[in-house]
């Protein structure tokens, strides 16, 4: 069967026996005797479920689940319709049998448990073991103690709308390798797990392998690749060469591991090849490629290019840095403690990351509401939704806007949206003058046409590169970049986000022919979290 089959939705049917004949038998007896306060006919209860109710409800739920009695099991949840539908389809499509569940010690109303089962398909079978948990709540209308229904009751990898399916795999397995032939696995490089799944779905047929039989999570979003959980029959993997570098990838994995909700991308400016992509996120989202957030002052690279290309100023031209700047009624300020400098050049204001200098300059002739958009699209290849990297990616958004958002966009706030992939590309374009669309898989594998853009005049690129050098050696990036040799440059950023007490940390930099960008949610100033991540990656890429 292929992806079009009607899949058993995640909440499927587990046959549950806890402690041999003990738990299931115990609860059946109690159910027959009417013991406990959560069954039909009990007096209406209120408040959190008691420990006795938690034990009784989970026991009855497990016992019905063990027998494949979907409707009965669903009646012990707070979403009987959805639970019944999911539980009822489990055995047929996921082919899971002989399930045993061993509950752990309850923590309040939450009960952890270990599932042991067998997956059997076409005469092949494999044991399956994993841990999950459920919570017992008080029914809003019935007052009964009920299992709070959610897909993770069945398997912790499942989310709303996902399904479990055991069948011949939709795509042959792949053996992904880096640019030098080193094998890349999700065990060694955890951040690559979802990416490798996507590469398999897209390129498994082209890599020359043969499919096997697997239990997979089939996601509600059809654009998301299946997540394999268990292999019953090994397929023969085909080799897929990527642009990644194992050494740089390892450094990226380690670097993001230090900061929660952080992401980084490294690219080779001379070719556009992606050398590393890593995320440290609880939700598994590839924010490095797909994030859509304000990039803070790293955006000043593009804004500076716009100012130079339109003749407003130059690296050594005037860019005064006052305490405040007012744009159509909105007041913009610098970081606390920044000394004003009315005689500052663009290089001075860039290396110090003076917001007010950039806000004042974007009001100069001949700039319009669309100038920053044109610079981003035509020079840096951003915001046209035409990047073909080899996996799903977002190539930024710099909309043409008026009012205060025009000024905010110049300093990477307002409606501007970026991610580490786009900002690494921005740095690569800035220091080479040429836009080379980033890619993770060689375009020749499937005939992808990379996006193109004009790039920058040589004089503009030379000035941007020199300002980034000064920022790395004398400016806001100096501490993070300390100790790196070679030709280095950087730009820091911090992006304020509504509802967050601490700003997001942004940093992009280069060392010789490696450019990298990182962000860390609520990481503070650019040099606090994102800076050390980028520096570690650049150090490995030398």
C-alpha positions in Angstrom: 0.0 0.0 0.0 1.2 3.6 -0.7 0.6 6.9 1.0 -3.0 7.0 -0.3 -4.2 4.2 1.8 -6.5 4.9 4.7 -4.1 4.8 7.6 -4.8 3.6 11.1 -4.8 6.8 13.0 -2.4 7.1 15.9 -4.7 6.3 18.7 -5.0 2.6 17.7 -5.8 -0.5 19.7 -3.3 -2.0 22.2 -4.1 -5.2 23.9 -3.0 -4.5 27.5 -2.1 -7.0 30.3 -0.3 -5.6 33.3 1.5 -8.0 35.5 0.4 -11.1 33.7 -3.3 -11.7 34.6 -3.2 -9.2 37.4 -4.1 -5.7 36.3 -6.6 -6.5 33.6 -8.3 -9.1 35.7 -8.3 -6.9 38.8 -10.1 -4.1 37.0 -12.6 -6.4 35.2 -13.6 -7.7 38.6 -13.9 -4.2 40.0 -15.9 -3.1 37.0 -18.3 -6.0 37.5 -18.6 -5.2 41.2 -19.1 -1.5 40.5 -16.3 -0.5 42.7 -14.8 2.9 42.6 -16.4 6.3 41.8 -15.8 6.8 38.1 -18.0 4.2 36.5 -21.6 4.6 35.2 -24.1 5.0 38.1 -21.5 6.6 40.4 -22.5 9.8 42.3 -21.2 12.9 40.5 -17.8 13.8 41.7 -15.9 17.1 41.7 -12.4 18.3 42.1 -9.3 16.4 40.8 -9.6 12.7 40.5 -8.4 10.7 43.6 -5.6 8.2 43.5 -8.2 5.4 43.6 -10.1 6.9 40.7 -6.8 7.3 38.7 -6.0 3.6 39.3 -9.5 2.4 38.5 -9.9 4.5 35.3 -6.5 3.6 33.8 -7.1 -0.1 34.7 -10.5 -0.2 32.9 -9.1 1.7 30.0 -6.1 -0.6 29.7 -8.3 -3.7 30.0 -10.6 -2.7 27.2 -7.6 -1.6 25.1 -6.1 -5.0 25.6 -9.2 -6.8 24.2 -9.4 -4.5 21.2 -12.7 -3.1 22.5 -12.4 0.3 21.0 -15.8 1.7 22.0 -15.4 0.5 25.6 -11.9 1.9 25.9 -13.0 5.2 24.3 -15.8 5.5 26.9 -13.1 5.9 29.6 -11.7 9.0 27.8 -12.9 12.6 27.5 -13.1 12.4 23.7 -15.0 9.2 23.0 -15.7 9.9 19.3 -12.1 10.6 18.4 -10.6 7.9 20.7 -13.0 5.3 19.3 -12.1 6.1 15.7 -8.4 6.0 16.4 -8.5 2.9 18.6 -10.7 1.1 16.2 -8.3 1.4 13.2 -5.1 0.6 15.0 -4.8 -3.2 14.7 -5.6 -3.4 11.0 -3.2 -0.7 9.6 -0.4 -0.7 12.2 -0.5 -4.5 12.6 0.4 -4.3 16.3 -0.6 -7.3 18.4 0.1 -9.0 21.8 0.4 -5.7 23.6 1.4 -5.6 27.3 1.5 -2.4 29.3 3.3 -2.0 32.6 2.3 1.1 34.5 4.8 3.0 36.6 4.1 4.9 39.8 1.5 7.6 39.3 2.6 11.2 39.9 -0.7 12.9 40.9 -3.1 12.1 38.1 -0.4 11.3 35.5 0.5 7.6 34.9 3.6 6.6 33.0 3.7 3.2 31.4 5.9 0.9 29.2 4.4 -0.7 26.2 5.7 -4.0 24.8 4.1 -5.4 21.7 4.7 -7.3 18.5 4.4 -5.8 15.0 3.5 -8.5 12.4 3.1 -8.1 8.7 3.2 -10.6 5.8 4.8 -13.3 7.9 7.4 -11.0 9.4 7.3 -9.8 13.0 9.4 -7.7 15.4 9.1 -6.7 19.0 8.2 -3.1 19.8 8.9 -1.4 23.1 8.5 2.2 24.2 7.3 4.4 27.0 4.4 6.9 27.2 2.1 8.4 29.7 -1.5 9.5 30.2 -3.3 11.9 32.5 -6.7 11.3 34.2 -9.0 14.3 34.5 -12.5 15.1 35.7 -15.1 15.0 33.0 -16.6 18.4 32.6 -20.2 17.3 32.0 -20.2 13.8 33.6 -18.0 14.4 36.7 -16.3 11.0 35.9 -12.6 10.4 36.1 -11.5 10.0 32.4 -8.4 9.6 30.4 -7.4 12.9 28.9 -7.3 11.8 25.3 -4.4 12.8 23.1 -2.5 10.8 20.4 0.6 10.5 22.6 -1.4 8.0 24.7 -0.6 5.5 22.0 2.9 6.6 21.1 4.9 9.7 22.2 5.9 10.5 18.7 2.3 11.0 17.6 0.5 14.3 17.2 -3.0 15.3 16.1 -3.9 13.8 12.8 -0.9 11.5 12.6 -1.4 7.8 11.8 0.6 4.6 12.4 1.0 2.4 9.4 3.0 -0.8 8.8 3.6 -1.5 5.2 6.1 -1.6 2.4 8.0 1.7 2.8 7.0 4.5 0.5 10.6 5.2 -0.3 13.8 3.0 -0.2 16.1 3.8 2.7 19.1 6.0 2.0 22.7 6.1 3.3 23.3 9.8 3.4 26.9 10.9 3.3 28.7 14.2 3.6 30.8 15.9 0.9 33.7 13.6 1.7 31.8 10.3 1.9 31.3 10.1 5.7 28.0 8.5 6.6 25.5 10.7 8.4 23.1 9.1 10.8 20.5 10.5 13.1 22.1 8.7 16.0 25.4 10.6 15.6 23.8 13.8 14.4 20.4 14.1 16.1 19.5 17.4 14.4 19.6 15.7 11.1 16.9 13.1 12.0 13.9 14.9 10.4 16.1 16.1 7.5 17.3 12.6 6.7 13.7 11.5 6.7 12.8 14.2 4.2 15.8 13.4 2.1 14.8 9.7 2.0 11.2 10.6 1.0 12.4 12.9 -1.8 15.4 11.1 -3.1 15.1 7.4 -2.0 13.9 6.4 -5.4 16.8 8.3 -7.1 19.5 7.0 -4.8 19.2 3.4 -6.1 18.0 1.5 -3.0 15.1 -0.9 -2.6 12.3 -0.5 -0.1 11.7 -2.5 3.1 8.7 -3.0 5.4 8.4 -0.6 8.3 6.1 0.8 11.0 6.0 4.5 10.5 4.3 7.6 11.7 2.4 9.1 8.8 2.0 12.7 9.5 -1.1 14.8 9.0 0.9 17.2 6.9 1.4 15.4 3.7 4.5 17.5 3.0 6.2 16.0 6.1 8.0 12.8 5.5 7.0 9.6 7.3 8.9 9.0 10.5 10.1 5.4 10.7 9.7 3.7 14.1 10.5 0.0 13.5 11.9 -2.0 10.5 10.5 -5.4 9.9 12.3 -6.1 6.7 15.5 -4.2 5.8 15.5 -2.4 2.5 18.7 -1.9 0.6 19.8 1.7 1.1 21.0 3.8 -1.8 23.8 6.3 -1.3 22.9 10.0 -1.3 25.6 12.5 -1.3 24.9 15.8 0.5 26.9 19.1 0.7 27.2 18.7 4.5 30.6 18.5 6.2 30.7 16.0 9.1 33.2 18.0 11.1 31.2 21.2 10.8 28.0 19.4 11.4 29.3 17.8 14.6 30.4 21.3 15.9 27.0 22.7 15.0 25.2 19.9 16.9 27.4 20.5 20.0 27.1 24.3 19.8 23.3 24.4 19.7 23.2 21.9 22.5 24.2 24.6 24.9 21.2 26.9 24.3 17.5 25.9 24.3 15.5 26.7 21.2 18.5 27.5 19.1 19.4 26.9 15.4 22.4 27.4 13.1 23.3 27.1 9.5 26.8 27.2 7.8 27.3 27.7 4.1 30.3 27.8 1.7 30.0 31.3 0.2 31.9 30.4 -3.0 29.4 27.7 -3.9 26.3 28.1 -1.8 26.7 24.6 -0.4 25.2 24.0 3.1 27.9 22.7 5.4 25.9 22.3 8.5 22.3 22.6 9.8 21.4 22.0 13.4 18.5 22.7 15.8 18.1 22.3 19.5 14.3 22.3 19.9 11.8 20.3 21.9 9.3 20.2 19.0 11.8 18.9 16.3 11.0 21.9 14.0 13.7 22.7 11.5 13.8 26.4 12.5 17.2 26.7 10.8 15.5 26.4 7.4 11.9 27.1 8.0 11.8 29.7 10.8 10.0 33.0 10.2 11.2 35.4 12.8 12.6 38.9 13.1 16.4 38.9 12.6 17.2 42.0 14.6 20.3 44.0 13.7 21.8 41.3 11.5 19.4 42.9 9.0 21.6 46.0 9.0 23.8 44.2 6.5 21.1 44.5 3.9 20.1 47.9 5.0 23.7 49.1 4.7 23.9 47.7 1.2 20.7 49.6 0.3 22.2 52.8 1.7 25.4 52.4 -0.3 23.8 51.2 -3.5 21.4 54.2 -3.5 24.1 56.7 -2.8 22.7 57.7 0.6 26.0 57.2 2.3 29.1 55.0 2.3 31.3 53.1 4.8 33.2 56.2 5.6 30.3 58.6 5.0 28.1 60.2 7.7 25.7 58.1 9.8 25.1 60.0 13.0 24.1 58.0 16.1 21.8 60.1 18.3 20.1 58.9 21.5 16.7 58.6 19.8 15.2 58.8 16.4 11.5 59.4 15.7 9.8 58.0 12.6 6.1 59.0 12.0 5.4 59.3 15.7 7.3 56.2 16.9 10.5 56.6 18.9 13.4 54.3 18.3 16.2 53.9 20.8 19.6 52.2 21.1 20.7 49.6 23.5 21.0 50.8 27.1 24.4 52.5 27.7 25.2 53.3 24.1 27.0 56.6 23.8 25.6 59.0 21.2 28.0 60.0 18.4 26.8 62.7 16.0 30.0 62.4 14.0 29.8 58.7 13.4 30.4 57.1 10.0 28.3 54.2 8.7 31.2 51.9 9.7 31.1 53.3 13.2 27.3 52.9 13.6 27.4 49.4 12.0 30.1 48.0 14.3 28.3 49.5 17.3 24.9 48.4 16.0 23.4 51.9 16.4 19.6 51.6 15.7 19.0 55.4 15.4 21.6 55.9 12.7 19.9 53.4 10.4 16.4 54.7 11.2 17.3 58.3 10.4 19.1 57.3 7.1 16.2 55.3 5.6 14.2 58.5 5.4 16.7 60.0 2.9 16.1 60.5 -0.8 15.8 58.6 -3.1 14.7 55.8 -0.8 11.0 54.7 -0.8 8.9 52.2 1.0 10.0 49.6 -1.5 13.7 50.2 -1.5 14.6 47.7 1.2 12.4 45.1 -0.5 14.1 45.6 -3.8 17.6 45.4 -2.3 16.7 42.1 -0.5 15.1 40.5 -3.6 17.3 41.7 -6.4 20.7 41.8 -4.7 20.4 39.1 -2.0 17.8 36.7 -3.7 15.5 36.9 -0.7 11.7 36.9 -0.4 10.6 35.5 -3.7 9.7 32.0 -2.6 11.9 30.4 -5.3 14.8 28.7 -3.4 15.2 25.0 -4.1 17.5 23.8 -1.4 16.7 20.1 -1.6 14.4 20.2 1.4 11.6 22.5 2.5 12.9 26.0 3.2 11.8 29.6 3.7 13.8 32.2 1.8 12.8 35.2 3.9 10.3 38.1 3.7 11.0 41.8 3.4 7.7 43.4 2.5 7.3 46.9 1.1 5.7 48.8 4.0 5.2 52.4 5.1 4.7 53.9 8.5 6.8 52.9 11.5 7.3 49.4 10.1 9.5 50.8 7.3 11.9 52.1 9.9 11.6 49.0 12.0 12.4 46.8 9.0 15.7 48.6 8.6 16.8 47.3 11.9 15.3 43.8 11.5 12.1 44.3 13.4 8.5 45.1 12.1 7.4 42.7 9.4 10.8 41.4 8.3 11.1 37.6 8.7 14.3 35.5 8.4 16.0 32.4 9.7 19.6 31.2 10.1 19.6 29.8 6.5 18.7 33.2 4.9 21.1 35.2 7.2 24.0 32.8 6.4 23.2 33.4 2.7 23.1 37.2 3.3 26.6 37.1 4.8 27.8 34.9 1.9 26.4 37.4 -0.6 27.8 40.4 1.3 31.4 39.1 1.4 31.5 37.7 -2.2 29.2 40.1 -4.0 27.5 37.1 -5.6 24.2 35.5 -4.7 24.6 31.7 -4.8 21.4 30.0 -3.6 22.1 27.7 -0.7 21.6 24.0 -1.3 21.8 20.8 0.7 21.6 18.3 -2.1 23.4 18.9 -5.5 20.8 20.4 -7.9 21.9 18.0 -10.6 20.4 15.0 -8.8 16.9 16.0 -9.7 17.4 18.9 -12.1 16.4 21.7 -9.8 17.0 25.2 -11.1 18.6 27.3 -8.3 17.2 30.8 -7.8 19.3 33.7 -9.2 19.8 37.3 -8.2 22.0 40.2 -9.5 24.3 40.2 -6.4 26.1 43.3 -5.3 28.4 45.8 -7.0 32.0 45.0 -6.1 32.4 48.3 -4.2 29.4 47.6 -2.1 30.5 44.1 -1.2 34.0 45.4 -0.3 32.5 47.9 2.1 30.2 45.4 3.7 33.0 42.9 4.2 35.2 45.5 5.8 32.5 46.7 8.1 31.9 43.1 9.2 35.6 42.7 9.8 35.6 45.8 12.0 32.5 44.5 13.9 34.4 41.2 14.6 37.6 42.9 15.8 36.5 46.2 17.3 32.7 46.1 17.7 29.8 44.2 19.2 31.0 40.8 17.9 34.5 41.1 19.2 34.1 39.0 22.3 32.3 36.1 20.5 34.9 36.1 17.7 38.0 36.3 19.9 40.6 33.7 19.1 39.5 33.0 15.6 42.3 33.4 13.0 42.0 34.0 9.3 39.8 36.5 7.5 36.9 37.1 9.9 33.8 39.3 10.1 30.5 39.4 11.9 27.2 41.2 12.7 25.3 40.9 15.9 21.5 41.2 16.5 18.8 41.1 19.1 15.2 40.9 18.1 12.4 42.0 20.4 9.4 39.7 20.3 5.9 40.5 21.7 5.2 38.6 24.8 8.8 37.7 25.5 10.7 39.3 28.4 14.1 38.7 26.8 15.0 39.3 23.2 16.0 36.7 20.7 19.8 36.4 20.1 21.1 36.6 16.5 24.6 36.5 15.1 26.1 36.0 11.6 29.7 35.8 10.7 32.4 34.5 8.3 35.8 33.0 8.5 37.6 32.6 5.1 35.2 30.6 2.9 32.6 29.6 5.6 29.6 31.8 6.6 27.3 30.9 9.4 24.3 32.4 11.2 22.5 31.4 14.4 19.6 32.4 16.5 18.6 31.5 20.0 15.1 32.3 21.3 15.2 34.6 24.3 19.0 34.3 24.2 19.5 38.0 24.9 22.1 40.1 23.0 23.6 38.7 19.8 26.9 37.9 21.4 25.4 36.1 24.4 24.0 33.0 22.8 24.0 33.0 19.0 27.6 34.5 18.9 29.2 31.5 20.7 27.3 29.1 18.4 28.5 30.8 15.2 32.1 31.1 16.5 32.2 27.3 17.3 31.0 26.4 13.8 33.4 28.8 12.1 36.2 27.4 14.2 35.4 23.9 13.0 35.0 25.0 9.4 38.5 26.5 9.1 
